[in-house]
Amino acid sequence: MTTGRANDHQDQAAVKAGPTGSVGEVFLAFLRLGVMAFGGPVAHLAYFRTEFVDRRRWLSDTDYADMVALSQFMPGPASSQTGMMLGLRRAGYPGMAAAWVGFTTPSAVIMCLVAYGVSTLGALGALGALGDSGVLTGLKVAVVAVVADAVWAMAARLCPDRRRASLALVAAIVALGVPGTPGHLLAIGLGGIAGAVLLRALVQASSDATADHGATAGLSWRQAGIGLGLFLALLAGLPLAAALTDAPALAMIDAHYRAGALVFGGGHVVLPLLEGAVVETGWVTPDDFLAGYGAAQALPGPLFTFSAYLGAIGTIAPAGVAGGALALFAIFLPSALLVLGLVPVWAAVRDWAPARAVLTGVNAAVVGLLLAALYTPVWTSAVTSPAAFAVVLAAFGALRLWQAPSWLVVILGAGVGPFL
């Protein structure tokens, strides 16, 4: 137990409090991740941890797990919201915007290009050839090792004793037994309750207040109130404005904003909302919807960039690049407003010693959630043969034993994919 506290204090000593970085470094770091982060939100969180906790040391494992836990409570894409919080912590408001732009732009641009090529199947044909070649299989296998490495490292720091390790295992069992967002919320809730009951001795205000205020520097309660107020005002006001004006652009913004504001679990969970918004209204044909979704599966970065494709290929104005940009901004706007509104509340709670006990249990539960996600969908979708398992072992050894960079492991995985 003492070792766990010492590790947290060592981490905090290595992390400077407050926004200390530049917008440029935040943008370039997330742009690189936007190009290479294959595998969906769970894999994205693993890439983020490797890059910003291990490599750049922008924050500790404890602070990172707190961000991930907060993102689980908010509707919208968890990995993008965590990225926004990382950017906010590092370089304030501009850093938050830079993180989102850097991580989102690569796949959004490709999705707009796919929209332009979908009529001739040129772009989709190339993606189909990529999948048939086995490259995507290799990428999925490499992602298994990346996620496993992140779970291993986070468990070593956040679950260093039997109680927290047991909490993580229970959370994983709950998440596997109750699939989807309900299971995630239940696991986190149980982790918090168990932390309050079982881990109070681990958390003392005089020695265990490890959280810093880097994520809230420059963010006042007034500004947080504005963020939450805008979130609710747009959620209620956009449908009314679209109905009163009958403006196609407002209807598009409303549809994508509601999808981003009301979906828990992100990723694939948003698809029914988007399908109802654009297919049932006749803006996008069912075949075009499915074609774009198939293309999105092959790309790095957040799946929510599917909105850029839908806005670009839609039959209502504005379409093309303008429509894609408008739809993309609308679906991510709720996440940005929620981050601005809830991060100060989260930070204030962290300062209260009893709440730290709860958050210690929540952090252990987050490790369990990642462990469950390592099995499904990450493992079950990739490891389908002994050869694939062998590649996972080799990739994990390269990451864990030889500290190989994750981007190199991903590239090598893509290279061996055709032979699996």
Steps between C-alpha positions, in 0.01 A plus 500: 500500500781739584664418171184600310490839674870555438456427131220756478714764672793423270272538201372834628852625560577433136188678376490879502176651626303722269509550124871501419505399134439668168206468265739383229634206697148393596383518139797305362475233770131438431544527123749214516254297706221588258702340220604183685231434765317203350269274699218709645456688828655241731812489287504880483508519880794259499685712244430813706636343815818383329556840341410737780564303821799287407672687218430870555416481872235769479306340786494200733311175463267610779408826327461325167269237648292778656456654152399167353253446784342841441467428128305184585234708675455742209310433178710513187831347384709408804838509328439840339377642831809366675712660228324833552572480874864422430529798267321726750736391774809553289425831323164634618209573265720520187659168597159339533408615148840395364464150645159455339607639162821296490337171598190542285626656178675201333200266503254785435686602183510141379129455569420808291712358218314170529173691468621650173612162368206288617303541175771327300615269783858611437582589858300214645654258256844599621391449861355163410828398341679613815276277710537205264879534511507420873647835601196581714529160667858579593399839636235340722752250635748776581226692682448199731860535618472879539189470717646211702813705570291795620288278728815342645660837573186658646436196720855519638444860612130512584451145637822430694328308783250216532201720574534724197600210276190314616286806427640509147417133446146546632453802271618295202257219587212747534585667168513164324179381665304820429612616153499860385464825688282360784776257590764774489300730725420215740865398522613856568224548758591182683867599488419834660291340777768240569763775508304697759460192720826311450762754397452789741820412685696538177387856443587767755474868426847568639683253283279368221365814334686422183280688257623829360301775333661499160174407333311797645753782479320799349162325518268672749171382643329776302646371176403146600144618554502659155618173348222294661244771426591505131489121487143493632387809305615355169351160579160661559524791257639346182194282427274801549715725283516236225122457504426873498743596226481184286869559423680186377829604664335538840328163459837339429664669799213393725515137388872463556503704822230277652695189396809628678308621805276201570710191428687325780778262405601684183630321194261240365225606741451825307416319177126444567455868585682611186315250284168627629607859441634472145361181344140514618481865391632413154816711531722193445407172330530177702769367266706817528464492878631145522780571251623793707480301821709225344763755399505650850593162647825499305620841614689630805356760733148536642206324336296818550673639190241290317293819533736676260415237238127531563509879476705490182290241317160622621234623262421815699704818490768557586657182370860436400785629715283768662236246597762260630664767714166619637385150596840419653499815714142439611553144622811589703369830642304334786818324617694826509228678697473212748876494555499873575201463729593187697880507537492769776235302691711186468811682622317642801377155597852362474621743768268348761674216685196264519445557129859395433417161652206472262716603205769251600239227466376653175854498360532130580166444326630685192784247480237227515300661219809513280573137588148401391534701180833328435305177471203636306503658252879531469612136547196324358510700177872449433641180652339231289796267445821377669701715260312812606559414867871456428513847346322642805761343727785638291346846488430501873859395571629778279291756686542375856854356499676708237301826528437509126286797394137411438502655150779261398310200639188607306696534176664160546162347580358635176799354318449146630121517460498354146670185633248430775 
